[in-house]
């Protein structure tokens, strides 16, 4: 039942926001710098808030040191994820 989500992170943005989809990846702007996992932690918090979940319900599967990331959401199906992001 787990859903996966491709994410493109833009660190050091003016504000935290989910900016929509571009090339099959969700674009997320974050105020945190990409240093010592700060942007990764903030990404999970921002996505959890947007999806109405708790941050522990999300896991970063790949892209720990890249702007291109894959997040796994264990508590949602692909259909439910698409519905919550629309």
N, C-alpha and C positions, 0 to 999 in steps of 0.2 A: 504494500500500500504506500510505500515511500515515494515521494516525488523528488525530482532533481531539477535544479534551476541553474542555467548559465547566467553569470553575472559579469558585467564589465564595471570595474570600480574606478572612479575618478577621485583620487585623494586630494587633500588640501583645498577643497571647494569652499565657497563662502557659507554654504549651509548644507545640512543633511537632507537629501531628497531622493526619492525614486523618480527617475526622469523618463521612464518609459522604455520601450524595446527598440533596439537597433541591431540589425543583423542577427536575429534570433537570440540575443542576450539582453537581459534586463540591465539598464544603465542606472547605477546608483552613485550619486555624488556624496562624498563624505568630507567632513571638516578635519578629520584626523590625518596625520601624516603616515606614510607607509613605513613606519619605524617600529621594530620590536612587536609586531602584531597588533598595534593600536588600531589600524584601519580594519583589520580582520574582525576584531572584537566589536568595533562600532558597526560594521556591516551586519553582523548577526543581530545586534540590538535593533538596528533600523528596520531590517527585514522582518524580524519578529513582531515589532510594533505594527508595521504595515499589514501583516497577515493575521494579526490578532492572536499571536502565539507568545510563548515564553522563549527567551533566547536559548535555553537548553534544548528546546525542541528542534533546533537547527544545528547542522554540523557542516563545517567546511571540508569538502571531500578532496578538492584539488585546487591548486593555484595559490598556495600559501604565500609565495613570494612574487606573484604575478598580478597584473590588473585583471586578467581573465580568470574567473573562478567558477567552481561548481559547488553549489550548496545543496545538501540533502535535507529534506523536511520529512521526517519519519511519520509524523501524525497526519499528513495530508496525502490524498491521491492526486494524480496529475490533473484530473478534472476539477477538483476542489481548489487546487493551486491556481489554475487558470481563472476560475470564477472569482477568487479573492483578489487577483491582480487586475481584473477588468474593471 
